[in-house]
Amino acid sequence: MRSISTCFNRFIKPGITATLLILPGLVKAQDVFKEFPDLFTVPYSYVAKHVKQPPVIDGDVEDAVWQQAPWTKDFQDIEGRLKPQPPLQTNVKMLWDDSCLYVAARIKDPHVWAKLTRHDDIIYLDNDFELFIDPTNSTHKYFEIEVNALNTIFDLFLTKPYRNGGAAVTGWDTHGLRSAVKVQGTLNDPSDIDKGWTVEMAIPFKAITGGFNKSVIKDGTMWRINFSRVEYDTKVQNGKYVKLQDNNGRDLPEHNWVWSNQGLINMHFPERWGYLLFSSNEANDVKFEMPYAEQQKRYLWLVYYKQKQWFKDHHEYLPTLKGLGIDDKVTVAGNVNELKLEATTRQFVVAVTDTKTNITYTIDQDGLVQQLINP
């Protein structure tokens, strides 16, 4: 939920080699992404299995149904390689049926505490677990759900990212959401050492795929998703957990630990979230493969980041790709693609088109990604 002012010049780290997806025909092109190395690492992916018998939402993440789903890798710092691995373990697993996405989280913590009790309290002011879902993979109209160890929910709908002037609709609720928390220890008791807490959620598809043309979740459906854990440094004072503060009496910044790293301290870069693939395969051997369209979109984001950097420095957008140092023809997975840019000083749209299929994707100054229906 944290709205953090983004300074694009902090992305530029000369001399740092990016960890990038190496694709056929793209090896020579990787240098074009080096200006933003931490924004072009490959997001994690997860294949969720379809189940006929859903889990019971009681906070127990070890029951038989959940044994069908693997745990994710341990959460990492939100900035990825720029920070050390978190000292406390966090993992997630997912399943789905015809009505809901099921999420289980395992949060290791020797000191489990929570204070906020009212729905839509600002839950990230406690230690919490958060999930972010973009069903359309457009970076707009996405959802955030937060929960603390008291099972208090804060849910909100984002019209678009804060960086683009988006608004958080806190009056939106995840209709039909079921959640449960189980503490492995004693909540709010500093006198003992806890093991942690677990979370279960059942998120109805109809709550997050709204509109008259509701999307149908089926085998092969892909969403963007990420998970975050907020953790504060505390001390015990008068028998209670109290956040550590700086010399001016302000709470020290929270730690942000995530499943798929963002590359910066901001969860509201949906293009950096992981990939969730829905699978109905009974053999449970489906592997995620990066879609060709996602490989194309990397060039859209390259233009977007460069335009935002230029606008920050010069208070206007550039009208040409050449001015940004980007070629108008690029090779993606062995296929030739054309890039086209239309811009005024305050707006821009860039398109990437496969020259054989004529399939086009666009991005604008607000980071809205869409497929263009060509005639």
C-alpha positions as CSV (number, residue, x, y, z in Angstrom):
1,M,0.0,0.0,0.0
2,R,2.9,2.3,0.7
3,S,2.9,5.2,-1.8
4,I,6.6,6.0,-2.4
5,S,7.8,8.8,-4.6
6,T,9.8,7.3,-7.4
7,C,13.0,8.9,-8.6
8,F,13.9,7.3,-11.8
9,N,17.5,8.3,-11.7
10,R,18.0,5.9,-8.8
11,F,17.5,3.1,-11.3
12,I,20.7,4.0,-13.2
13,K,23.6,2.1,-11.8
14,P,26.5,2.1,-14.2
15,G,28.8,-0.9,-14.0
16,I,26.1,-3.3,-12.7
17,T,25.3,-6.3,-14.8
18,A,21.6,-7.2,-15.0
19,T,20.2,-10.7,-14.6
20,L,18.1,-10.9,-17.7
21,L,16.1,-13.5,-19.6
22,I,18.3,-14.8,-22.4
23,L,16.2,-15.5,-25.4
24,P,17.1,-16.6,-29.0
25,G,18.0,-13.7,-31.1
26,L,18.2,-11.3,-28.1
27,V,21.7,-11.9,-26.9
28,K,23.1,-8.9,-28.7
29,A,20.2,-6.8,-27.7
30,Q,20.6,-7.2,-23.9
31,D,22.7,-4.1,-23.7
32,V,19.7,-1.9,-24.3
33,F,18.3,-2.9,-20.9
34,K,21.4,-2.3,-18.9
35,E,20.4,1.3,-17.9
36,F,17.7,-0.2,-15.6
37,P,19.3,-3.5,-14.5
38,D,17.0,-4.1,-11.5
39,L,13.8,-3.5,-13.5
40,F,14.5,-6.2,-16.1
41,T,15.3,-9.2,-14.0
42,V,13.0,-12.1,-14.7
43,P,9.9,-12.3,-12.3
44,Y,9.2,-15.5,-10.6
45,S,6.4,-17.8,-11.7
46,Y,4.0,-20.2,-10.0
47,V,1.8,-22.9,-11.6
48,A,-1.4,-23.3,-9.5
49,K,-3.2,-26.7,-9.6
50,H,-7.0,-27.1,-10.0
51,V,-8.6,-29.0,-7.2
52,K,-12.1,-30.5,-6.9
53,Q,-12.0,-30.4,-3.1
54,P,-11.1,-27.0,-1.8
55,P,-9.1,-26.5,1.4
56,V,-11.0,-25.7,4.6
57,I,-10.2,-22.0,5.5
58,D,-9.2,-22.4,9.1
59,G,-5.6,-21.2,9.1
60,D,-4.2,-24.8,9.0
61,V,-1.9,-24.9,5.9
62,E,-0.7,-28.5,6.5
63,D,-3.9,-30.3,5.7
64,A,-4.2,-32.9,2.9
65,V,-5.5,-30.6,0.2
66,W,-2.5,-28.2,0.6
67,Q,-0.1,-31.1,0.2
68,Q,-0.8,-31.0,-3.5
69,A,0.8,-27.5,-3.8
70,P,4.5,-26.7,-3.5
71,W,5.7,-23.8,-1.4
72,T,7.3,-20.9,-3.2
73,K,10.9,-20.0,-2.7
74,D,11.7,-18.1,0.5
75,F,10.8,-14.4,0.3
76,Q,13.6,-12.0,-0.5
77,D,14.1,-8.3,0.1
78,I,11.9,-6.1,-2.1
79,E,15.1,-4.7,-3.7
80,G,16.4,-8.1,-4.6
81,R,20.1,-8.5,-4.9
82,L,20.7,-5.0,-3.5
83,K,19.9,-6.2,0.0
84,P,20.7,-9.3,2.1
85,Q,18.3,-12.2,2.3
86,P,15.7,-11.7,5.1
87,P,16.5,-13.4,8.4
88,L,13.0,-14.8,8.8
89,Q,11.4,-17.2,6.4
90,T,8.2,-16.6,4.4
91,N,6.6,-18.8,1.8
92,V,3.3,-19.0,-0.1
93,K,1.4,-21.7,-2.0
94,M,-1.7,-21.5,-4.2
95,L,-4.6,-23.7,-5.5
96,W,-7.8,-23.0,-7.4
97,D,-11.2,-24.4,-8.2
98,D,-14.0,-23.1,-10.4
99,S,-14.9,-20.3,-7.9
100,C,-11.9,-19.2,-6.0
101,L,-8.1,-18.7,-5.8
102,Y,-6.8,-20.2,-2.6
103,V,-3.7,-18.8,-1.0
104,A,-1.7,-20.1,2.0
105,A,1.1,-18.3,3.6
106,R,3.7,-19.5,6.2
107,I,5.3,-16.7,8.1
108,K,8.1,-17.5,10.5
109,D,8.4,-15.1,13.4
110,P,9.6,-15.5,17.0
111,H,7.5,-12.5,18.2
112,V,4.0,-12.5,16.7
113,W,2.1,-9.4,17.5
114,A,-0.8,-7.4,16.0
115,K,-2.9,-4.4,17.3
116,L,-5.3,-3.3,14.6
117,T,-8.8,-4.9,14.8
118,R,-11.1,-2.9,12.5
119,H,-11.7,-3.8,8.8
120,D,-9.8,-1.4,6.6
121,D,-7.5,-0.1,9.3
122,I,-4.2,0.6,7.7
123,I,-2.9,-2.9,8.3
124,Y,0.7,-2.3,7.1
125,L,1.2,-0.3,10.3
126,D,1.3,-3.7,11.9
127,N,3.5,-6.6,10.8
128,D,1.4,-8.1,8.0
129,F,1.0,-10.3,4.9
130,E,-0.1,-8.7,1.6
131,L,-1.1,-9.9,-1.8
132,F,-1.4,-8.0,-5.0
133,I,-3.3,-9.2,-8.1
134,D,-3.5,-7.9,-11.6
135,P,-5.9,-10.2,-13.5
136,T,-5.6,-8.3,-16.8
137,N,-1.8,-7.9,-16.8
138,S,-2.4,-4.2,-17.8
139,T,-0.9,-2.6,-14.6
140,H,-4.2,-0.9,-14.2
141,K,-7.3,-1.9,-12.2
142,Y,-5.6,-4.2,-9.7
143,F,-6.3,-5.4,-6.2
144,E,-4.5,-5.4,-2.9
145,I,-5.4,-7.4,0.3
146,E,-3.6,-7.1,3.6
147,V,-4.0,-9.2,6.8
148,N,-2.4,-9.1,10.2
149,A,-2.1,-11.9,12.8
150,L,-5.5,-10.9,14.2
151,N,-7.0,-11.7,10.8
152,T,-7.9,-8.1,10.3
153,I,-8.4,-7.3,6.6
154,F,-7.5,-4.2,4.6
155,D,-8.6,-4.5,1.0
156,L,-8.5,-2.0,-1.7
157,F,-8.8,-1.5,-5.5
158,L,-6.2,0.6,-7.4
159,T,-7.3,2.4,-10.6
160,K,-3.7,2.6,-11.6
161,P,-0.3,2.8,-9.9
162,Y,0.4,5.8,-7.6
163,R,3.3,6.8,-9.8
164,N,0.7,7.6,-12.5
165,G,-1.7,9.4,-10.3
166,G,-3.8,6.4,-9.4
167,A,-6.3,6.4,-6.6
168,A,-6.7,3.7,-3.9
169,V,-10.4,2.9,-3.5
170,T,-10.5,1.8,0.1
171,G,-14.3,1.5,0.1
172,W,-14.0,-1.5,-2.2
173,D,-14.3,-4.9,-0.4
174,T,-13.4,-8.4,-1.7
175,H,-17.0,-9.6,-1.7
176,G,-17.1,-13.2,-0.4
177,L,-13.5,-13.3,0.8
178,R,-12.8,-15.9,3.5
179,S,-9.7,-15.8,5.6
180,A,-8.2,-17.4,8.7
181,V,-5.1,-17.0,10.7
182,K,-3.4,-19.5,13.0
183,V,-0.6,-18.5,15.4
184,Q,2.1,-21.0,16.2
185,G,2.8,-19.5,19.7
186,T,1.1,-16.8,21.7
187,L,-0.1,-13.6,20.2
188,N,1.1,-10.3,21.8
189,D,3.1,-12.2,24.5
190,P,6.7,-11.1,24.7
191,S,7.5,-13.6,27.5
192,D,7.7,-16.5,25.1
193,I,9.2,-17.4,21.7
194,D,6.8,-18.1,18.9
195,K,7.3,-20.1,15.7
196,G,5.2,-17.8,13.6
197,W,1.7,-17.6,12.0
198,T,-0.1,-19.0,9.0
199,V,-2.8,-17.5,6.8
200,E,-5.4,-19.0,4.5
201,M,-7.5,-17.1,2.0
202,A,-10.3,-18.0,-0.4
203,I,-10.6,-15.2,-2.9
204,P,-13.7,-15.5,-5.2
205,F,-12.9,-14.9,-8.8
206,K,-16.1,-12.9,-9.2
207,A,-14.8,-10.3,-6.7
208,I,-11.7,-9.5,-8.7
209,T,-12.9,-10.0,-12.3
210,G,-15.7,-7.5,-12.4
211,G,-17.6,-5.9,-15.2
212,F,-20.1,-7.2,-17.7
213,N,-17.5,-9.2,-19.5
214,K,-16.1,-11.1,-16.6
215,S,-13.1,-13.2,-17.5
216,V,-13.4,-16.9,-17.2
217,I,-10.6,-18.6,-15.3
218,K,-9.5,-21.8,-17.2
219,D,-6.5,-23.9,-17.9
220,G,-3.8,-21.7,-19.2
221,T,-5.2,-18.4,-17.8
222,M,-2.3,-16.2,-16.6
223,W,-2.4,-13.4,-14.0
224,R,0.3,-11.1,-12.5
225,I,0.6,-11.6,-8.7
226,N,3.0,-10.8,-5.9
227,F,3.1,-11.1,-2.1
228,S,4.7,-8.9,0.5
229,R,5.5,-9.2,4.2
230,V,5.9,-6.1,6.3
231,E,8.1,-6.5,9.4
232,Y,9.0,-3.9,11.9
233,D,11.9,-3.9,14.4
234,T,10.5,-3.9,17.9
235,K,11.5,-3.9,21.6
236,V,9.6,-4.9,24.7
237,Q,8.4,-2.1,26.8
238,N,6.1,-2.5,29.8
239,G,5.3,-6.0,28.7
240,K,4.3,-5.0,25.1
241,Y,5.9,-4.9,21.7
242,V,6.9,-1.4,20.7
243,K,8.3,-0.3,17.4
244,L,11.9,1.0,17.4
245,Q,12.2,4.7,16.7
246,D,14.9,7.1,15.5
247,N,16.3,10.1,17.4
248,N,13.4,12.2,16.3
249,G,10.8,9.8,17.7
250,R,9.7,8.5,14.3
251,D,9.1,4.7,13.8
252,L,12.0,3.1,11.9
253,P,11.1,2.1,8.4
254,E,9.6,-1.3,8.0
255,H,11.3,-4.2,6.3
256,N,9.6,-5.2,3.0
257,W,10.1,-8.9,2.1
258,V,8.5,-10.2,-1.1
259,W,8.1,-13.3,-3.2
260,S,9.3,-11.9,-6.6
261,N,11.6,-8.9,-6.1
262,Q,10.5,-5.5,-7.3
263,G,14.0,-4.0,-7.8
264,L,13.0,-0.9,-5.8
265,I,11.1,-0.1,-2.6
266,N,7.7,0.1,-4.2
267,M,5.1,-2.7,-4.6
268,H,3.1,-0.6,-7.1
269,F,5.1,-1.5,-10.1
270,P,2.8,-4.3,-11.3
271,E,5.0,-5.0,-14.3
272,R,7.5,-6.4,-11.8
273,W,5.1,-8.9,-10.2
274,G,5.4,-12.6,-10.6
275,Y,3.4,-14.8,-13.0
276,L,0.5,-17.0,-11.9
277,L,-0.5,-19.8,-14.3
278,F,-3.7,-21.7,-13.7
279,S,-3.4,-25.3,-14.6
280,S,-5.9,-28.2,-14.8
281,N,-3.3,-30.8,-15.6
282,E,-3.7,-33.8,-13.3
283,A,-0.1,-34.9,-13.7
284,N,1.0,-31.8,-12.0
285,D,4.0,-31.5,-14.3
286,V,3.2,-28.2,-16.1
287,K,6.1,-25.7,-16.3
288,F,5.7,-22.0,-16.9
289,E,7.2,-20.7,-20.1
290,M,7.5,-17.0,-20.7
291,P,4.9,-16.0,-23.2
292,Y,6.2,-14.3,-26.4
293,A,4.0,-11.3,-25.7
294,E,5.8,-10.7,-22.4
295,Q,9.1,-10.8,-24.3
296,Q,7.7,-8.1,-26.7
297,K,6.5,-5.9,-23.8
298,R,10.0,-5.6,-22.4
299,Y,10.7,-3.1,-25.1
300,L,7.5,-1.2,-24.2
301,W,8.8,-0.9,-20.7
302,L,12.2,0.1,-21.8
303,V,10.7,3.1,-23.7
304,Y,8.5,3.9,-20.8
305,Y,11.3,4.0,-18.3
306,K,13.5,6.1,-20.6
307,Q,10.7,8.5,-21.3
308,K,10.0,8.9,-17.6
309,Q,13.7,9.6,-16.9
310,W,13.8,12.1,-19.7
311,F,10.7,13.8,-18.5
312,K,12.1,14.1,-14.9
313,D,15.2,15.8,-16.3
314,H,13.7,17.9,-19.1
315,H,10.0,18.3,-18.2
316,E,8.8,16.9,-21.5
317,Y,8.7,13.6,-23.4
318,L,10.9,12.9,-26.4
319,P,9.1,12.6,-29.8
320,T,11.4,10.0,-31.4
321,L,12.9,6.6,-30.5
322,K,16.2,7.8,-31.9
323,G,16.3,10.5,-29.2
324,L,16.0,7.8,-26.6
325,G,18.7,5.7,-28.1
326,I,16.3,2.8,-29.1
327,D,16.1,1.2,-32.6
328,D,12.8,1.0,-34.3
329,K,13.4,-2.6,-35.3
330,V,14.2,-5.2,-32.6
331,T,14.5,-9.0,-32.6
332,V,12.3,-10.9,-30.1
333,A,12.7,-14.7,-29.8
334,G,14.0,-14.7,-33.4
335,N,11.2,-12.6,-34.8
336,V,11.5,-9.1,-36.2
337,N,9.3,-6.5,-34.3
338,E,8.8,-2.9,-35.1
339,L,8.6,-0.2,-32.5
340,K,6.7,3.0,-33.1
341,L,6.4,6.1,-30.9
342,E,3.9,8.9,-31.0
343,A,4.5,11.7,-28.4
344,T,3.7,15.2,-27.4
345,T,5.5,17.1,-24.7
346,R,3.0,15.7,-22.1
347,Q,1.8,12.3,-23.6
348,F,3.1,9.4,-25.5
349,V,2.1,6.0,-26.9
350,V,4.6,3.4,-28.0
351,A,3.7,0.2,-29.9
352,V,5.5,-3.0,-30.6
353,T,4.4,-5.1,-33.6
354,D,5.4,-8.5,-34.8
355,T,6.0,-8.0,-38.5
356,K,4.6,-11.5,-39.4
357,T,1.5,-11.7,-37.3
358,N,0.8,-8.0,-37.1
359,I,-0.1,-8.4,-33.4
360,T,0.6,-5.2,-31.6
361,Y,0.9,-4.2,-27.9
362,T,1.0,-0.6,-26.7
363,I,1.9,1.3,-23.6
364,D,1.2,5.0,-22.8
365,Q,2.5,7.6,-20.3
366,D,0.4,6.1,-17.5
367,G,1.9,2.7,-18.0
368,L,-1.3,1.2,-19.4
369,V,-0.5,-1.9,-21.4
370,Q,-3.0,-3.1,-24.0
371,Q,-3.3,-5.3,-27.1
372,L,-4.2,-3.3,-30.1
373,I,-6.8,-4.9,-32.4
374,N,-5.3,-4.4,-35.8
375,P,-7.7,-4.1,-38.9
